[in-house]
């Protein structure tokens, strides 16, 4: 069995037991239990019939594998040798060296403490933060701080100035030349201004809200469509009849859809009054909004 600790030399102890023939003085090799005699010189203990023998006076042991008795054995003798063999350890640490290499458990004092490196080979303690704080880094050192406020992402565009003509029985893209807000360049007031385009890194689910007020007309029905990438209809809304020739018709489609970066959506309107109808204009009556809801 080997025992020991950092900074000491452990000892392997073997019990060697043999009933040698009468007249034996040299003890070595295997005992009666097939255990080999191996010891470190000066660490052996030799017993003859249970009596501890004296080194030099009763025996000699100089080579680590043989014990020589001064007095030869007689019939019935039992020789037992407790062969203590020291095992030198390489790369052992003193207490001082070990203290410099291992993190002392007294460094942490509170539940939730974090150990980090304040410099190379220099452990340090960061105490637990407060509720809802997040871990931040400043100058390479971690620290607790307030969680960042959620950032709004989206745009709302509208038609300003001139009205737009919607031809009879024709699905028409509504164009938008003004913006209430646009956080990430979703829209261009001049180029492809009928589109809201999803910018890089902003793919996810979007709430789309359209508003289009058409001039009064009591004939036919009105249709609103959200279309993706110019081809795929992703939402439709209808008004089947208009109640009076003096009341404007307002289309207000709303939908939540999944979009990826590069996708664009358009807001289209159709009417079949038998002739052309104009939209009204202004931030409240002809608008299109896309609000990012999350991935």
PLY file of the C-alpha trace (Angstrom):
ply
format ascii 1.0
element vertex 295
property float x
property float y
property float z
element edge 294
property int vertex1
property int vertex2
end_header
0.00 0.00 0.00
1.41 3.38 -0.93
0.84 6.36 1.34
2.11 9.91 1.32
1.32 13.57 0.65
2.68 16.48 -1.37
6.27 17.15 -0.35
6.95 13.74 1.26
8.22 10.38 0.08
5.55 7.65 0.28
6.41 4.16 1.52
5.40 0.85 -0.05
5.17 -1.85 2.65
5.34 -5.57 1.84
5.08 -8.42 4.37
7.43 -11.26 3.45
6.88 -14.51 5.42
8.74 -17.82 5.10
9.50 -21.04 7.01
13.03 -21.73 5.70
14.77 -25.03 6.03
17.10 -25.52 8.99
20.54 -23.96 8.56
19.38 -21.07 6.34
21.15 -17.71 6.68
20.42 -16.04 3.34
16.84 -14.92 2.77
15.72 -13.67 -0.68
13.34 -14.32 -3.56
9.77 -15.51 -3.09
8.25 -16.27 0.30
5.71 -19.00 1.05
2.97 -16.74 -0.43
4.91 -15.94 -3.63
5.74 -12.42 -2.46
9.15 -11.13 -3.59
11.54 -9.70 -1.05
12.26 -6.08 -2.01
13.09 -3.35 0.49
14.86 -0.03 0.87
18.02 -0.46 2.91
17.51 0.73 6.47
13.70 0.61 6.24
13.26 -3.17 6.72
12.04 -4.89 9.91
13.01 -8.56 10.41
11.18 -10.87 12.85
12.19 -14.40 13.91
9.34 -16.30 15.47
7.66 -13.00 16.30
10.74 -11.42 17.90
12.12 -8.28 16.25
15.76 -8.78 15.29
18.41 -6.12 15.65
19.97 -4.75 12.50
23.71 -5.53 12.32
23.64 -7.56 15.55
21.18 -10.19 14.29
21.22 -9.68 10.53
22.59 -7.60 7.71
20.64 -6.07 4.85
22.59 -4.10 2.28
21.35 -4.71 -1.26
17.54 -4.33 -1.12
16.76 -7.94 -2.08
18.66 -10.17 0.41
18.71 -10.38 4.21
21.53 -12.39 5.84
21.00 -13.84 9.32
23.89 -13.94 11.78
22.52 -17.15 13.30
21.25 -19.84 10.94
17.66 -20.97 11.25
16.59 -24.16 12.95
13.67 -26.38 12.02
10.32 -24.69 12.69
11.59 -21.08 12.55
9.32 -18.51 10.91
11.01 -15.47 9.43
8.89 -12.40 8.63
10.29 -9.30 7.01
8.33 -6.10 6.73
9.95 -4.71 3.64
9.47 -0.97 3.65
10.38 0.38 0.24
10.52 4.13 -0.25
9.34 5.44 -3.60
10.96 8.73 -4.58
8.56 11.17 -6.22
9.63 13.38 -9.09
8.38 16.95 -9.38
7.16 17.22 -5.80
5.92 20.56 -4.45
6.66 22.14 -1.11
3.76 23.78 0.71
5.02 27.21 -0.37
5.30 26.20 -4.02
1.87 24.52 -3.94
0.29 27.67 -2.49
1.62 29.59 -5.46
0.27 27.15 -8.04
-3.25 26.38 -6.78
-6.19 28.71 -6.18
-6.93 28.97 -2.48
-10.55 28.14 -1.71
-10.69 31.11 0.67
-10.62 33.40 -2.38
-14.40 32.98 -2.71
-16.50 34.34 0.13
-20.09 34.47 -1.15
-22.42 32.14 -3.01
-22.25 32.98 -6.71
-18.71 34.43 -6.65
-16.76 34.18 -9.92
-13.01 33.59 -10.18
-11.33 35.32 -13.13
-7.79 36.29 -14.16
-7.00 39.94 -13.37
-3.67 39.38 -15.13
-1.68 36.38 -16.39
-1.50 33.72 -13.65
-3.30 36.06 -11.25
-6.68 34.80 -10.03
-9.13 37.33 -8.63
-12.66 37.30 -7.22
-15.73 38.98 -8.66
-18.61 39.04 -6.20
-22.11 38.05 -7.26
-24.04 40.84 -8.96
-27.51 42.16 -8.20
-30.80 40.83 -9.55
-31.17 41.35 -13.33
-27.60 42.57 -13.79
-25.56 41.14 -16.65
-21.85 40.41 -16.94
-19.96 42.97 -19.03
-16.30 43.49 -19.90
-14.40 46.77 -19.64
-10.68 46.90 -20.37
-10.49 43.12 -20.29
-11.94 42.93 -16.75
-15.43 41.49 -16.11
-17.90 43.58 -14.14
-21.61 43.56 -13.38
-23.84 46.16 -15.00
-27.41 46.93 -15.93
-28.90 44.94 -18.78
-29.17 46.97 -21.98
-32.58 48.29 -22.84
-34.38 46.49 -25.63
-33.80 48.22 -28.97
-36.75 48.87 -31.25
-36.30 47.70 -34.84
-38.62 48.54 -37.69
-39.99 51.23 -39.97
-43.16 53.09 -40.82
-43.55 54.76 -44.21
-46.38 56.84 -45.63
-47.56 58.68 -48.73
-47.07 62.42 -48.52
-48.40 65.00 -51.00
-49.88 63.63 -54.22
-52.51 60.91 -54.22
-52.02 57.65 -56.13
-54.43 56.34 -58.74
-55.61 52.72 -58.39
-56.82 51.45 -61.75
-60.01 49.40 -61.93
-59.56 45.65 -61.36
-55.77 46.02 -61.07
-53.63 44.95 -58.12
-51.40 47.99 -57.60
-48.31 48.53 -55.44
-48.71 51.47 -53.08
-45.65 53.71 -53.16
-44.34 55.63 -50.14
-42.24 58.78 -50.30
-41.91 59.64 -46.60
-40.92 57.93 -43.35
-42.18 58.32 -39.80
-39.15 56.26 -38.67
-36.70 53.75 -40.12
-34.18 52.23 -37.68
-32.06 50.15 -40.07
-32.57 51.28 -43.63
-35.65 49.20 -44.43
-36.97 51.68 -47.01
-35.78 54.08 -49.69
-38.07 57.02 -50.44
-36.97 57.16 -54.10
-35.69 53.78 -55.32
-38.20 50.90 -55.18
-40.18 52.98 -52.74
-43.05 50.49 -52.74
-40.80 48.04 -50.81
-39.84 47.39 -47.24
-36.65 45.28 -47.38
-35.27 43.25 -44.49
-31.68 44.42 -43.73
-28.71 42.17 -42.97
-28.81 40.61 -39.52
-32.49 41.40 -38.98
-34.20 38.22 -40.14
-37.08 36.98 -37.99
-40.77 37.50 -37.37
-42.34 40.83 -38.34
-45.65 42.50 -37.62
-46.90 44.11 -40.83
-49.60 46.80 -40.67
-51.00 48.57 -43.69
-53.47 51.47 -43.98
-54.92 52.71 -47.26
-57.83 55.13 -47.52
-59.56 55.23 -50.93
-61.79 58.00 -52.29
-65.56 57.54 -51.82
-67.35 55.17 -54.19
-70.25 52.86 -53.51
-69.52 50.31 -56.22
-67.66 47.00 -55.96
-65.26 45.65 -53.38
-61.79 46.55 -52.21
-58.83 44.22 -51.64
-55.55 44.62 -49.74
-52.59 42.27 -50.20
-49.17 41.82 -48.59
-46.79 40.23 -51.07
-43.25 38.86 -50.49
-40.50 39.34 -53.07
-42.99 40.46 -55.69
-44.56 37.01 -56.17
-45.83 35.35 -53.01
-49.09 36.55 -51.48
-48.69 36.30 -47.71
-51.86 38.07 -46.56
-55.15 39.26 -48.07
-58.01 41.36 -46.73
-61.30 42.37 -48.41
-64.13 44.80 -48.01
-67.04 43.34 -49.94
-69.18 46.44 -50.35
-69.02 50.17 -49.74
-71.99 51.64 -47.92
-72.19 55.12 -49.40
-70.66 57.16 -52.19
-69.69 59.91 -49.75
-67.66 57.74 -47.34
-64.00 56.84 -47.87
-63.02 53.18 -47.72
-60.15 52.26 -45.40
-58.22 49.02 -45.86
-56.22 47.97 -42.77
-54.48 44.57 -43.27
-52.42 43.18 -40.35
-50.22 40.06 -40.38
-47.23 38.43 -38.66
-44.81 36.70 -41.04
-41.31 35.22 -41.01
-38.79 37.02 -43.20
-35.05 36.66 -43.84
-32.46 39.28 -44.72
-32.96 40.40 -48.33
-36.68 39.62 -48.44
-38.90 42.55 -49.35
-42.62 43.06 -48.84
-45.08 45.27 -50.66
-48.56 46.57 -49.84
-50.93 46.21 -52.81
-54.48 47.46 -53.27
-57.17 46.45 -55.78
-60.62 47.91 -56.43
-63.36 47.08 -58.94
-65.61 50.11 -58.86
-65.72 50.20 -62.69
-63.29 53.12 -62.96
-60.15 54.52 -61.39
-60.04 55.45 -57.70
-57.49 57.63 -55.95
-55.93 57.07 -52.59
-55.85 59.86 -50.10
-52.45 60.95 -48.78
-50.89 61.68 -45.41
-49.20 59.89 -42.52
-52.48 58.62 -41.06
-54.37 57.47 -44.14
-51.85 55.72 -46.43
-49.02 53.99 -44.52
-47.11 50.73 -44.20
-45.21 49.57 -41.09
-42.96 46.61 -40.31
-41.99 45.91 -36.68
-39.38 43.29 -35.76
-40.73 40.86 -33.13
-37.75 38.54 -32.72
-35.98 35.63 -34.33
0 1
1 2
2 3
3 4
4 5
5 6
6 7
7 8
8 9
9 10
10 11
11 12
12 13
13 14
14 15
15 16
16 17
17 18
18 19
19 20
20 21
21 22
22 23
23 24
24 25
25 26
26 27
27 28
28 29
29 30
30 31
31 32
32 33
33 34
34 35
35 36
36 37
37 38
38 39
39 40
40 41
41 42
42 43
43 44
44 45
45 46
46 47
47 48
48 49
49 50
50 51
51 52
52 53
53 54
54 55
55 56
56 57
57 58
58 59
59 60
60 61
61 62
62 63
63 64
64 65
65 66
66 67
67 68
68 69
69 70
70 71
71 72
72 73
73 74
74 75
75 76
76 77
77 78
78 79
79 80
80 81
81 82
82 83
83 84
84 85
85 86
86 87
87 88
88 89
89 90
90 91
91 92
92 93
93 94
94 95
95 96
96 97
97 98
98 99
99 100
100 101
101 102
102 103
103 104
104 105
105 106
106 107
107 108
108 109
109 110
110 111
111 112
112 113
113 114
114 115
115 116
116 117
117 118
118 119
119 120
120 121
121 122
122 123
123 124
124 125
125 126
126 127
127 128
128 129
129 130
130 131
131 132
132 133
133 134
134 135
135 136
136 137
137 138
138 139
139 140
140 141
141 142
142 143
143 144
144 145
145 146
146 147
147 148
148 149
149 150
150 151
151 152
152 153
153 154
154 155
155 156
156 157
157 158
158 159
159 160
160 161
161 162
162 163
163 164
164 165
165 166
166 167
167 168
168 169
169 170
170 171
171 172
172 173
173 174
174 175
175 176
176 177
177 178
178 179
179 180
180 181
181 182
182 183
183 184
184 185
185 186
186 187
187 188
188 189
189 190
190 191
191 192
192 193
193 194
194 195
195 196
196 197
197 198
198 199
199 200
200 201
201 202
202 203
203 204
204 205
205 206
206 207
207 208
208 209
209 210
210 211
211 212
212 213
213 214
214 215
215 216
216 217
217 218
218 219
219 220
220 221
221 222
222 223
223 224
224 225
225 226
226 227
227 228
228 229
229 230
230 231
231 232
232 233
233 234
234 235
235 236
236 237
237 238
238 239
239 240
240 241
241 242
242 243
243 244
244 245
245 246
246 247
247 248
248 249
249 250
250 251
251 252
252 253
253 254
254 255
255 256
256 257
257 258
258 259
259 260
260 261
261 262
262 263
263 264
264 265
265 266
266 267
267 268
268 269
269 270
270 271
271 272
272 273
273 274
274 275
275 276
276 277
277 278
278 279
279 280
280 281
281 282
282 283
283 284
284 285
285 286
286 287
287 288
288 289
289 290
290 291
291 292
292 293
293 294
